[in-house]
Amino acid sequence: MVILNEDTFEERYSLKLTRLNVFVLVTTSAILLVAATTFIIAFTPLREYIPGYSSPQLKEQAAELAYQTDSLQNVLKLNNQFLGSIKGVLSGDLQTSDLNRDSIAKFSQDNLEVEVIPPSRADSLLREEVALEDKYNILPGATDNINFSLFPPVKGTITEGYDAEEKHYAIDVVIPKNSPVKSVADGRVIFAEWTTETGYVIIVKHDYGLISVYKHNASLTKEQGDFVKAGEVVATAGNTGEYTTGPHLHFELWNEGNPVNPTDYIDFE
């Protein structure tokens, strides 16, 4: 192979080619090309421009978005469950047999064998002593209740008490119209609207999984999202809604999604 100058036809470069030289040159060029391509794909950001390859940042973002999506799905399920509980509180259609402290999963105990062991006298005395000490304790442990107590929302005569069998998960307290209705504890208002059946309703979410409900009010002094303190006025008593026969407060107390008898924890007299 001879390289010549076009104008003078002077020989500039010459190379004697053989089959071996050509084979070695082609093979060396192929190896260098493969090595360069591999290096570019493995160690440089240029691989992002090759179809089928993505950057590590995109993979990290995709993984993070997948985790966030899973978390959002769990939060959405819990929120839907919480809204369902609120709806049941408002309508009063919850069945106590359907209530479960672990509201996500229900456990069957039909096949469990339970052996009844009669309590001893010492055990009975201890249970009676603890029951007297925690008479007004709605929380699981007495230590949690050191700085937490429930404030009476109103003072008056109870005309209808708590009756789970009749689906009356509340007490009705007769009080004069426009009497102040107070929050039983610190918390945040999660519902404050008018309903056809129960008139002006306000629901407050407290610590330790407690929810207090106040129905048939004449007016509301707080709005949804407001933070209230224990003993702060949240409404005025009235006679609103279809399910009322006179000025009174329909008060409900819920603990971890389960209705409880308010008179077990609050003195209304």
Helices and strands as residue ranges (DSSP letters): E 2-4, E 11-14, H 19-43, G 45-49, H 56-91, G 96-98, H 121-133, G 142-145, E 157-160, E 171-174, E 180-182, E 187-195, E 199-206, G 207-209, E 210-220, E 227-228, E 233-237, E 248-255, E 258-260, G 262-264
